[in-house]
Amino acid sequence: MRRRSFLRIMPATLVATAQTPQPGREAALPNRPKVPGALSLRSRRRVEQAPGSAKVRVAERVLRWDVAQTAIIICDMWDAHTCSLSAQRVGAMAPRMNMVVSAARSLGIMIVHAPSDTMKFYEGTPARQRMQRAPMAASATPILARCARESAESRAFPIDDTDGGCDDPIVKQETTGPYPWTRENPAIDIVGFDGVSDNGQEIYNFFKQEGITNVALMGVHTNICILNRSFGIRQMTRLGFQVALVRDLTDSMYDPRKRPFVSHTRGTELVIEHIETKWCPSILSEDLTRVVPGTDSPSTLSLGAPRKSL
């Protein structure tokens, strides 16, 4: 073979070799492109004025998060629930959530769907494999399967949810499964570069791989899974992420027949206020649907060293 003919063939051969998975290795999946753009999030926290005073002031601050470093986690927005009224509220919330998530995805924000206990439904899908194939990342803080309330927090918790919090007229007896949920609510799209996982270690691995430092949590239930899950507010805060609760896209498990005997809506608000005081700020979903004008131009992204988010 002439040298010139060999040189024409060689690049195609190299490309074919590079694209062929090596024995024992899984083929890489394409991940979300990192694009410019900065979010301006009007966050809200509650700060105790003096230790032990029980007097709290509301503090508002604008957070600036780069979309390339930001993810939304959708927690436990299932297709069914043991509590009928809870399922009804999730069904009403899901289309609104999908609109927000669709806009955020188009801006370049990473979307992670976390419908716990339903991973079998997504087995073998690109969204599921994308999360599974991220390399193991070490963490300074142990990633627990469940981050339950500690006794001090339990004593100060604003609502009584000790019996599960279902507010149906006739509450079904609590069981340990099998549960009725099988997947995420179908009104929420899983498309594009989205990921699916209910495992805190997997999500942590993927976030480290992708350089994600900011996490917005939405979904249910505010007083239980949003706080307790291995990818929930307690765990992600302890792992060092900048965390925010999307307060207009969440709902609690609270029965107004229990302490403090307020409406279900007010019970959810009380839990949000508790989170703002103890764990992280809250934000409004509309701030995830737009970037600061001009920040999404090509010249604003530093590929070598992304800006540190506030």
Secondary structure as the mmCIF struct_conf table of DSSP 4:
data_model
#
loop_
_struct_conf.conf_type_id
_struct_conf.id
_struct_conf.beg_label_comp_id
_struct_conf.beg_label_asym_id
_struct_conf.beg_label_seq_id
_struct_conf.end_label_comp_id
_struct_conf.end_label_asym_id
_struct_conf.end_label_seq_id
HELX_RH_AL_P HELX_RH_AL_P1 ARG A 3 GLN A 19
BEND BEND1 THR A 20 THR A 20
HELX_LH_PP_P HELX_LH_PP_P1 PRO A 21 GLN A 22
TURN_TY1_P TURN_TY1_P1 PRO A 23 GLY A 24
HELX_LH_PP_P HELX_LH_PP_P2 GLU A 26 PRO A 30
HELX_LH_PP_P HELX_LH_PP_P3 ARG A 32 LYS A 34
STRN STRN1 ALA A 38 GLU A 48
BEND BEND2 GLN A 49 ALA A 50
TURN_TY1_P TURN_TY1_P2 PRO A 51 GLY A 52
STRN STRN2 VAL A 56 ASP A 66
HELX_RH_3T_P HELX_RH_3T_P1 VAL A 67 GLN A 69
STRN STRN3 THR A 70 CYS A 75
STRN STRN4 TRP A 78 TRP A 78
BEND BEND3 ASP A 79 ASP A 79
BEND BEND4 THR A 82 CYS A 83
HELX_RH_AL_P HELX_RH_AL_P2 SER A 84 LEU A 107
TURN_TY1_P TURN_TY1_P3 GLY A 108 GLY A 108
STRN STRN5 MET A 110 ALA A 114
TURN_TY1_P TURN_TY1_P4 SER A 116 ASP A 117
HELX_RH_3T_P HELX_RH_3T_P2 MET A 119 TYR A 122
TURN_TY1_P TURN_TY1_P5 GLU A 123 GLY A 124
HELX_RH_AL_P HELX_RH_AL_P3 PRO A 126 GLN A 132
TURN_TY1_P TURN_TY1_P6 ARG A 133 ARG A 133
BEND BEND5 ALA A 134 ALA A 134
HELX_LH_PP_P HELX_LH_PP_P4 PRO A 135 MET A 136
BEND BEND6 ALA A 140 THR A 141
BEND BEND7 ALA A 145 ALA A 145
STRN STRN6 ARG A 146 ARG A 146
HELX_LH_PP_P HELX_LH_PP_P5 ALA A 148 GLU A 150
HELX_RH_AL_P HELX_RH_AL_P4 SER A 151 ALA A 156
BEND BEND8 PRO A 158 ILE A 159
TURN_TY1_P TURN_TY1_P7 THR A 162 ASP A 163
BEND BEND9 PRO A 169 ILE A 170
HELX_LH_PP_P HELX_LH_PP_P6 VAL A 171 GLU A 174
BEND BEND10 THR A 176 GLY A 177
BEND BEND11 PRO A 180 PRO A 180
BEND BEND12 ARG A 183 ARG A 183
STRN STRN7 GLU A 184 GLU A 184
TURN_TY1_P TURN_TY1_P8 PRO A 186 ALA A 187
BEND BEND13 ILE A 188 ILE A 188
TURN_TY1_P TURN_TY1_P9 GLY A 192 PHE A 193
STRN STRN8 GLY A 195 VAL A 196
HELX_RH_AL_P HELX_RH_AL_P5 GLY A 200 GLU A 210
TURN_TY1_P TURN_TY1_P10 GLY A 211 GLY A 211
STRN STRN9 ASN A 214 VAL A 220
TURN_TY1_P TURN_TY1_P11 THR A 222 ILE A 224
HELX_RH_AL_P HELX_RH_AL_P6 CYS A 225 ASN A 228
STRN STRN10 ARG A 229 ARG A 229
TURN_TY1_P TURN_TY1_P12 SER A 230 PHE A 231
BEND BEND14 GLY A 232 GLY A 232
HELX_RH_AL_P HELX_RH_AL_P7 ILE A 233 ARG A 238
TURN_TY1_P TURN_TY1_P13 LEU A 239 GLY A 240
STRN STRN11 GLN A 242 ASP A 251
TURN_TY1_P TURN_TY1_P14 PRO A 256 ARG A 257
BEND BEND15 LYS A 258 LYS A 258
TURN_TY1_P TURN_TY1_P15 ARG A 259 PRO A 260
HELX_RH_AL_P HELX_RH_AL_P8 HIS A 264 LYS A 278
TURN_TY1_P TURN_TY1_P16 TRP A 279 TRP A 279
STRN STRN12 SER A 282 ILE A 283
HELX_RH_3T_P HELX_RH_3T_P3 SER A 285 LEU A 288
BEND BEND16 THR A 289 THR A 289
TURN_TY1_P TURN_TY1_P17 PRO A 293 ASP A 296
BEND BEND17 SER A 297 SER A 297
HELX_RH_3T_P HELX_RH_3T_P4 PRO A 298 THR A 300
BEND BEND18 LEU A 303 ALA A 305
HELX_LH_PP_P HELX_LH_PP_P7 PRO A 306 SER A 309
#
